[in-house]
Amino acid sequence: MMDYAQTLQHLYEQLPMFSRIGAAAYKKDLHNTYALCEALGNPQEKIKTIHIAGTNGKGSTSHMLAAILQQAGYKTGLYTSPHIKDFGERIRINGEMISEQFVVDFVAQTQDLCETIKPSFFEVTVAMALAYFAEQEVDIAVIETGLGGRLDSTNIIQPLVSVITNIGYDHTNLLGNTLEEIAGQKAGIIKENSTAIIGEATACTLPVFIKEANEKEAKLVVVPAQFTVEYLESQPGLLLCNIRNNKTGIVEKLRCDLSGLYQSKNLATVLAVVEELQRQQFRISETALHRALENVQQLTGLRGRWEHIGQKPAVIIDVAHNAAGMAQVILQLALDYPHSRPHFVIGFVKDKDIKSVLQLMPANAAYYFTNAHSPRALPHAVLKEMAKEFLLEGEGFDDVNLALSAAKSNALENDVIIICGSFFIAAEINN
């Protein structure tokens, strides 16, 4: 029998894995996930869930909600992807990573079936998470989609609440080339007679959500119509955010340890979900809400969202990897470090719309082009050539730690270093 390290190696190397090979690992139906869960006694039917999709913000929103439910006293499962350092980050209960023995036993138990149906890495990990949460009898589990929604492996659940944070251009090769098409995929997580909460909607995406909700006879909550951000201030390691509930007039004065300004939209979405859960008889006190949001990282282990890992010069990790995410990073830099020169340690995977990101990047910054050690990674030399078209100059490094060392050597004390572009870049930092 394999030990834990051998089991992970088997999962990474033997199963098609999106983070390694990209679109070839994406299965456009739910057949394998249903087959796996059927063999496991349909664990998805034994647990209460919240389902979260969206182009950006779904990871932060998932972690915030898990922290709140955990702080309120509920045994809370959390399934997210990808992981940054450790496979166990994907599957947690009350912040604790899945037991190594469960992973070993699960892979052994499902090996024969896997050899028959040839599932992807993601399909197996979804089934593993659901089985673990059912075995551990969680009170509720927060489940983040991997990619899209309608055809995502997680979409076999029947959630109490479905959440769509926002719609932007990402994975267009799989989800569609227009915002309406992408919204149509994400809207697929809305279930019959349920509640769907939409974090952001535009003139072209809102009709898609309304149509899906009407077809499913689901209640639709559009967050910006109900919650207004009235005050916003970012400090190192802390976001101060006042949000008014337009229906009740109550203003929540929140302090969140996820300090990126972009979190204000996620916080408004979280408040809408909490209100819906309270309507469904979940006991979530003001104290639990506020304490959880001040301690999301400690409670859930979240990493890589405007995360400060160094000072003088400031060193920040943010896993922004598409145009919408990078625009928020650049805005935050301008507000938090208006007099500092930015040094970008940056790398991407090949299947992103990289030019749409590069055209946003400031020309007066220093660049350290790098790549993760993954078949999907864009080689740093190719990125360096692409960047020249946008007048972005810098050196190339085959390792993010070498790039970071060079940035630290060149940066002045009051400069700022930002590591961004990919989860896989963040994963290879030695810290």
N, C-alpha and C positions, 0 to 999 in steps of 0.2 A: 504493500500500500504506500502511496506517495505521502511525503510529509507536506507541511504548509508551503515551503518554498517551491517544491516540485509541483505542487498543485497549481500555484500561481503561474509557474512557467508553462504548465500544460494549458491553462486558460489563455494565456497571452499568445502562445505559439501555435496551438492546434486549432483554435477557433477563429473565424474571420472577425477581425477587430477594427472598428471604424477608426480609432485613434491611430492605428498603424497603417491601414491600407485604404481608408477612405470609403468612397461610395460602394465599392465592391462588397463591403461588409453589411450594407444596409438592406434589410429584407422588407419588401414592400407589402407585407401582410402579417397578420397576427397568428398564423397557423402554428408556428413552432412554439410560441409562448403559451398558447392554449394547450398544446400537446404536452409540454413540460408540466404545466400547472395541473392538468388533468391527472397525470401520473403521480403528482404530489398531493392529490386530494383537494384540488382547487383552493389553495390558501387565500387567494384574492377574495373569496366569498366569506371569509371568516374574520376579516378586519375592516374597520372603518378607515377611510382614507380622504385626503385632500389631494387633488391633482393639479399640477402647476406646469404650464407651458409658456412660451414667449421667446422672442429673439434674444433679448437681453434682460437681466434682472431676475430670471427665474431661480437661479441658485441662491442669491441673496434673500429673495422673498421666502424661499423654502426654509432656509436656515432661521430667519427671523420668526416665522410661524412655529417651527419646531421648538425654538427657544422659549417662546411664549407658552405653548402648551405644556412643555416640560416644567417651566417655572410655576405653572398653574396646578401642577401635581399630577398630570397625566403621564402615563408611560408612553413615550412618543418615539415612533420609528421615523427614520429619515433616510430616503433613498435619493442620491444625487449622482451626477457624473459630469466630467471625468474626475478621477482623483488626481491630486497633485503629487503627494509623496508616497502614500500607502494605499493599497487596494481597499483596505478596510474603511477608508474615508467614505466610500460609496454607500455603505450600509451601517447605520448607527441606531442605537436605542439610547435615549437620554444622553447623547453625546459620546457614548462608548462604542467603539468600533466592533463589528461583528466578530464573534469568537473564531479563532483560527481553526479550531477543531470542527466547528460547523461547516466552514468552507471545505475542509478536507473531506468530511463525511458526505456533504452534498454532491461534490463532484464525483466521488466514488459511486454514490447511489444512482446518479443520473447518467453514468458513463455509457451504458449500453444503449439507452434511448438516444443519447447525443450522437453516438456512432451511426444510428439509423436515420435520424432526422436532420443531422448536420446543422445545428443552430449556430447563430453568431454569438460572439462573446457577450454582447449586450443582452440578447435574449436569455442567455443562461443567468446573467447577473440579476436581471429583473425577477426571474423565477426564484432565484436564491433569496433575494430580499423579501419577497412576499412569503416564502416558506419560513424564513427566519422570524419575521414579524408575527406570523400566525403561531408558530411554535412558542414564541416568547409571550404571546397573548398581550400584545400592545393594546393600549386604549384607542390609539389613533396613529396613522402613519402618513407622513407628508411625502408625496411621490413626485419627483421632478421628471418630466419627459426627457428623453435623450435628444431627439431630433424631430421637429414637427409636432405631431399630435395624433391625427387620425390613424396613421399607420404605425405609430410608435409602439414598441413592445409593451410599454406601461399602460396602453389604452384598453387593457382587459379589465381594469378596475371599475367599480361603480361608486364614485366618490360622493361624499356629502356636499362638497363644493368643488367646482372647477374654476381655475384661475388662469387668465391669459394676461401676462404682464404687458406686452407690447408686440408690435409687428415691425420688423425691419428686414433689410436685405441680408440674408445669410443662408448658406446651403441652397442657393437658387438652383443648382444642378439637380437637386432632389425635390425641392418643395415648390418650385415655380418661379417665374421671372417677374411677376408683378406682386404688389403688396396684397391685392385681392386674392391671388392664388395661394400665397403664403398664409394669409389669414384663414382661408378655407381649410388648409391643413391643420392649423392650430385649433380652429373652431371644432374640429372633430372630437375634442375631449369633452364637449358639452353633452351631457347625458339627459335621458328622458326624465321629466318632472324633477329636475334638480335646480341648483342655483349656480349661475355662471357669473364670475366677477371679472370685469375687463379693466385692466390697469390704465391703458391708453387706447384711444380710438381716434381715427381720422375720418374724413369724409368718404374715403374709399374703403376703409375696413369696417366701419360701424355697420353698414347695411349687411355685410357678410355675417357678422355676429348676430344681428337681429333676426335674419332669415333662419340661421341655425337654431337659435333659441326658440323661435316660433314653431319650427318643425318638431322640436323636441319637447315643446310645451314647458320650457325651462324659464325660470325667473332670471332676468338679466339686470345686473348692477353695473353701471358705467361709472367708474371711480371719480373721474374729474367732475362729473355732474353733482356728486354728493360730497366730495371732500376737497377743500382748498388749502394749499400750502400758503400760510400767511407770513412766515418768518423762517429764514434759513441761514445758518452760519456754520462754517466748517472750521474746526480746530484740529491740530494734530491728534488723531486718535479719537475724535469725538465730533458728532454732528448734532447741532441744536436745531430743532425743527418744530414749528408750531403748525398744527393742522386743524382746520375748523370743519366740523361736521355740519354741513349746510342745513341738514334736516332738523338737528337738535340744537344747533347754535353752540354746542360744546367745543372748546378748543383744547386739544391735547398738546401739552408742551413736552415734547419727546427729546430724550438724549440717547443717541445711538452710537455704539462703538464702531459701527461701519461708517466711516467719516466722509465717504465720497458724497458730493452734493447730489449726484444722480440717485442716491438712495431715498431722496424725499419722495419720489414717485412710488418707489417700492413701499415706503412706509405708509403712504396713503392707501395703497392696495391692501397692505397688511391690516390696517384699521377696518377696512371694509369686510375682510374675511373674518376678523375677530367679531365684529358686530353680527355677522351671519351665524357664526358658531354659537354665540351667546343666544341668538334666537332659537337655535337648535338645542338649547339647554346645556351647553358647555359652560362651566363655571370658570370664568376668567376675570380676575379682579384687576382693578387699576394698578395695584401694587405689583402683581405678577407681570402685567404688560410692561410697566416702566422698568422694573428690575431686569426683565429678560432683554429688552432692547439695549440696555446699557452693557450687557454682558453676552452678546450673541456669540462672539468668537470663543469665549471660555466655555459656554454651555454646549456649543455644537461643533467646535473645531474648525469653523470656516476660515479659509486662508485666501489671500490673493485679491482682495477687493480694497484698493487704495490702502494697502497694508504697508506701514512704515517699518522697515527693518534696519535702518541706520540713520545716523545724524552726522552733520558737519563733514561732508555734505549729506543732506537728506537722501535716503534711498527708499524708493517706493516700488512695491510690486502691484500691478493691476493686470488681471487676465483679459482686459479688453482686446478683442481680436477681430472686430468688424468696424465699419465706418461709424455707426451710431455710437458704439462703445468708445471708440478712440476720440470722437468729438467731445464726449463728456470728460475724458481724461485731459484733453487739451484745455478745455474750459476751466477745469478744476486747477490745473497748473497756473493759469493766468490769474486766478483769484487768490490761490494760496501762496504762490511764489512769484509775485509780479516783477520782482527785481532780480530774480535768479536766472542764470542760464540753464536751460534744460539739457541733460545728456540722456539720450534714448538708447537703451540696450534693447534691441528689437529683433524679433524673428517671427516667421509665420509658417503655417502649413500651406502646401501647394494649392489646395482647392478653395482658398478664400479669394474674394475680389480685392486683391492687394492694392491695385492702383487706386481704388476708391478710398483706401485708407491713406496711402502715401500722399495723395493730393491735399490731405488735411494737415499734414505735418509741417511744423514751422521750419522755415529755411535757416533761421539763425541758431538752431540747436546743433549740438554735436551728436553724431550717430555712431553706433557700434553694432554693426550688422552681425547676426549670429543665427544659429540653427540648433534645433534639438536633434538628438540622435535617434531619429525615427524615419522610416521610409517615406512618410507623408511630409516630412519637413522640407521646406524650400531651402536649397543651399545658400549659405550666406553670400557667396560670390554672385549668384543670380539676383538676390535681393539688392545687393550693392549696385549692380548695373541698372536695375529697375528704378532705384531711387534717384539716379542721376538725371532721369527724365524730369524729375520734380525739383531739381537743384538741391538735393539732399546729399551731403558729402560725409563720408566716414570710412572707417576701416572695417574689415571683415574678420570674424573669429569663429573657429569651429567649435567653440565651447562657451556657453553663457558665462561661466565663471571667469574665463580669460577676458571676455568682453567687459564684465563688471569690474575686474581689477584694473583694466585700462581706463575705464570711466572714472574710477576712484582716483587714479593717478593724475588724471587731467583736470578733474573738477576742483573748483575752489570751495572753501568751506561753506559759503552761502549759496552754492549751486545746488541743483537737485537732479538726482539720477532716477529715471523711471524705467523699470523692466516691464515690457509689455509685448503683446502680439499673439501670445499663445499660452494655453495651459501648460504645454509641454516644455516651453522655455522656463516657466516658473518651477516646474517639477525638478529641473536639473540644477537649480541653485543650491550651493552648499551652505545651508544656514539652518 
